[in-house]
Amino acid sequence: MSTEIFTSQSRPAGLADAAELTDTAGDPARACREREILLLALQAGRILLENGAEIFRVEDTVYRICRFYGLKSASAFVVSNAIFLTSGNEEEAQFAKVQQIPVNVANLSRVAQVNQLSRQIEAGRRSLAEVRRELTRIEHTPGFSVPQQVAAASIAGACFSFMFGGGILDFACSLLIGALLQLYMARIGKPNFSKIVCNILGSGWVTFLSLLCHRLLPGTHLESMMIGGIILMVPGVAFTNAIRDFADGDYISGSVRMLDALLVFFCIAMGVGFMIAVWNRLMGGVLL
């Protein structure tokens, strides 16, 4: 969702009511170019923000693009789920746009590509048309497929289980637990449930699978298998970015991201505690 205003002294005929466009100096071509610069900067900022970039990185990229192409009056205000972009003075047309950024899965590959593009822009190696094409390409870069996500989660969970004292059996069980957790998250949890319910059920699912493996395979370590599965759900990017935002003085965005991370931690704890309680009631206790 976005709101855009682009105004000056007069309104050209045939333009949609949602956007008015005329340069204050009477040069529509210049006004169109300034508008394009701002929209491209906003698109770059949106790609960064929705893929897990820090607030300062989003603002810095927007300013770098605007200033390189000669737009000196641009001003950006970024929070965790929105970008407010304005410009305008005696020489440049008035422009204001607000864009809501939906919460998305972090894709640091897209963040890295936009960073590289901003460096190329500052080096003078990209025209506006090239920037537009490249941003569109980055935005539509496909994410990881479900089989890739399942494989990565399986291997990562098994490695963490081994790091925290697990043996070969724990490693093998964590491979299965990580794969089943990611299948649940991709196919059932995220498409059908809210974030709170998804994380509660996900941590409960990991706990149940760990308890089942521990009961069926003597010699396994319950805590290692549970750590290997639950650590895949920990919101590391959100938590790290929250601390970074606090350090940069972006207290609003830092507070929102920290609250989001703490909510996930709380949901994970609820799911684990509930499943252990149910297991103890049905099975008469569990050996840790």
Solvent accessible surface area in square Angstrom, and as a share of the most:
residue,aa,sasa,rsa
1,M,177,0.79
2,S,53,0.34
3,T,81,0.47
4,E,29,0.13
5,I,95,0.48
6,F,1,0.01
7,T,38,0.22
8,S,34,0.22
9,Q,155,0.69
10,S,70,0.45
11,R,145,0.53
12,P,53,0.33
13,A,109,0.85
14,G,88,0.85
15,L,69,0.34
16,A,70,0.54
17,D,126,0.65
18,A,82,0.64
19,A,19,0.15
20,E,41,0.18
21,L,26,0.13
22,T,17,0.10
23,D,2,0.01
24,T,35,0.21
25,A,75,0.58
26,G,59,0.57
27,D,60,0.31
28,P,81,0.51
29,A,75,0.58
30,R,89,0.33
31,A,0,0.00
32,C,65,0.39
33,R,109,0.40
34,E,11,0.05
35,R,67,0.24
36,E,44,0.20
37,I,1,0.01
38,L,1,0.00
39,L,48,0.24
40,L,6,0.03
41,A,0,0.00
42,L,3,0.02
43,Q,31,0.14
44,A,0,0.00
45,G,0,0.00
46,R,43,0.16
47,I,1,0.00
48,L,0,0.00
49,L,9,0.04
50,E,25,0.11
51,N,1,0.01
52,G,14,0.13
53,A,2,0.02
54,E,21,0.09
55,I,0,0.00
56,F,67,0.28
57,R,69,0.25
58,V,0,0.00
59,E,39,0.17
60,D,58,0.30
61,T,5,0.03
62,V,0,0.00
63,Y,51,0.19
64,R,101,0.37
65,I,3,0.02
66,C,0,0.00
67,R,132,0.48
68,F,87,0.36
69,Y,22,0.08
70,G,41,0.40
71,L,3,0.01
72,K,136,0.58
73,S,27,0.17
74,A,11,0.08
75,S,58,0.38
76,A,12,0.09
77,F,108,0.45
78,V,5,0.03
79,V,22,0.13
80,S,23,0.15
81,N,67,0.34
82,A,13,0.10
83,I,0,0.00
84,F,75,0.31
85,L,0,0.00
86,T,62,0.36
87,S,10,0.07
88,G,22,0.21
89,N,57,0.29
90,E,160,0.72
91,E,116,0.52
92,E,10,0.05
93,A,1,0.01
94,Q,80,0.36
95,F,5,0.02
96,A,33,0.26
97,K,21,0.09
98,V,59,0.34
99,Q,31,0.14
100,Q,83,0.37
101,I,4,0.02
102,P,86,0.54
103,V,133,0.77
104,N,75,0.38
105,V,100,0.57
106,A,43,0.34
107,N,21,0.11
108,L,104,0.52
109,S,58,0.37
110,R,35,0.13
111,V,11,0.06
112,A,58,0.45
113,Q,43,0.19
114,V,2,0.01
115,N,21,0.11
116,Q,83,0.37
117,L,5,0.03
118,S,12,0.07
119,R,142,0.52
120,Q,30,0.13
121,I,1,0.00
122,E,79,0.35
123,A,63,0.49
124,G,49,0.47
125,R,152,0.55
126,R,64,0.23
127,S,57,0.37
128,L,22,0.11
129,A,39,0.31
130,E,59,0.26
131,V,0,0.00
132,R,102,0.37
133,R,147,0.54
134,E,30,0.14
135,L,0,0.00
136,T,59,0.34
137,R,122,0.44
138,I,1,0.00
139,E,44,0.20
140,H,132,0.59
141,T,34,0.20
142,P,114,0.72
143,G,45,0.43
144,F,140,0.58
145,S,53,0.34
146,V,31,0.18
147,P,96,0.60
148,Q,99,0.44
149,Q,62,0.28
150,V,25,0.14
151,A,51,0.39
152,A,61,0.48
153,A,10,0.08
154,S,13,0.08
155,I,104,0.53
156,A,36,0.28
157,G,1,0.01
158,A,0,0.00
159,C,58,0.35
160,F,68,0.29
161,S,0,0.00
162,F,108,0.45
163,M,137,0.61
164,F,102,0.43
165,G,55,0.53
166,G,9,0.08
167,G,27,0.26
168,I,138,0.70
169,L,84,0.42
170,D,2,0.01
171,F,65,0.27
172,A,50,0.39
173,C,9,0.06
174,S,2,0.01
175,L,59,0.29
176,L,96,0.48
177,I,0,0.00
178,G,0,0.00
179,A,19,0.15
180,L,51,0.25
181,L,3,0.02
182,Q,33,0.15
183,L,74,0.37
184,Y,23,0.09
185,M,22,0.10
186,A,26,0.20
187,R,149,0.55
188,I,87,0.44
189,G,0,0.00
190,K,112,0.48
191,P,86,0.54
192,N,100,0.51
193,F,81,0.34
194,S,67,0.43
195,K,94,0.40
196,I,81,0.41
197,V,63,0.36
198,C,4,0.02
199,N,11,0.06
200,I,39,0.20
201,L,80,0.40
202,G,0,0.00
203,S,0,0.00
204,G,7,0.07
205,W,85,0.30
206,V,0,0.00
207,T,0,0.00
208,F,68,0.28
209,L,14,0.07
210,S,0,0.00
211,L,1,0.00
212,L,62,0.31
213,C,16,0.09
214,H,38,0.17
215,R,134,0.49
216,L,117,0.58
217,L,68,0.34
218,P,117,0.74
219,G,65,0.62
220,T,8,0.05
221,H,81,0.36
222,L,1,0.01
223,E,85,0.38
224,S,1,0.01
225,M,0,0.00
226,M,21,0.10
227,I,61,0.31
228,G,0,0.00
229,G,1,0.01
230,I,29,0.15
231,I,51,0.26
232,L,51,0.25
233,M,15,0.07
234,V,60,0.35
235,P,24,0.15
236,G,38,0.36
237,V,60,0.34
238,A,24,0.19
239,F,72,0.30
240,T,84,0.49
241,N,13,0.07
242,A,0,0.00
243,I,88,0.45
244,R,101,0.37
245,D,0,0.00
246,F,71,0.29
247,A,83,0.65
248,D,65,0.34
249,G,36,0.35
250,D,36,0.19
251,Y,140,0.53
252,I,111,0.57
253,S,2,0.02
254,G,0,0.00
255,S,56,0.36
256,V,75,0.43
257,R,25,0.09
258,M,38,0.17
259,L,125,0.62
260,D,44,0.23
261,A,0,0.00
262,L,91,0.45
263,L,67,0.33
264,V,5,0.03
265,F,66,0.27
266,F,123,0.51
267,C,2,0.01
268,I,14,0.07
269,A,62,0.48
270,M,88,0.39
271,G,2,0.02
272,V,22,0.13
273,G,40,0.39
274,F,137,0.57
275,M,39,0.17
276,I,44,0.22
277,A,59,0.46
278,V,52,0.30
279,W,14,0.05
280,N,57,0.29
281,R,204,0.74
282,L,130,0.65
283,M,88,0.39
284,G,73,0.70
285,G,30,0.29
286,V,37,0.21
287,L,148,0.74
288,L,159,0.79
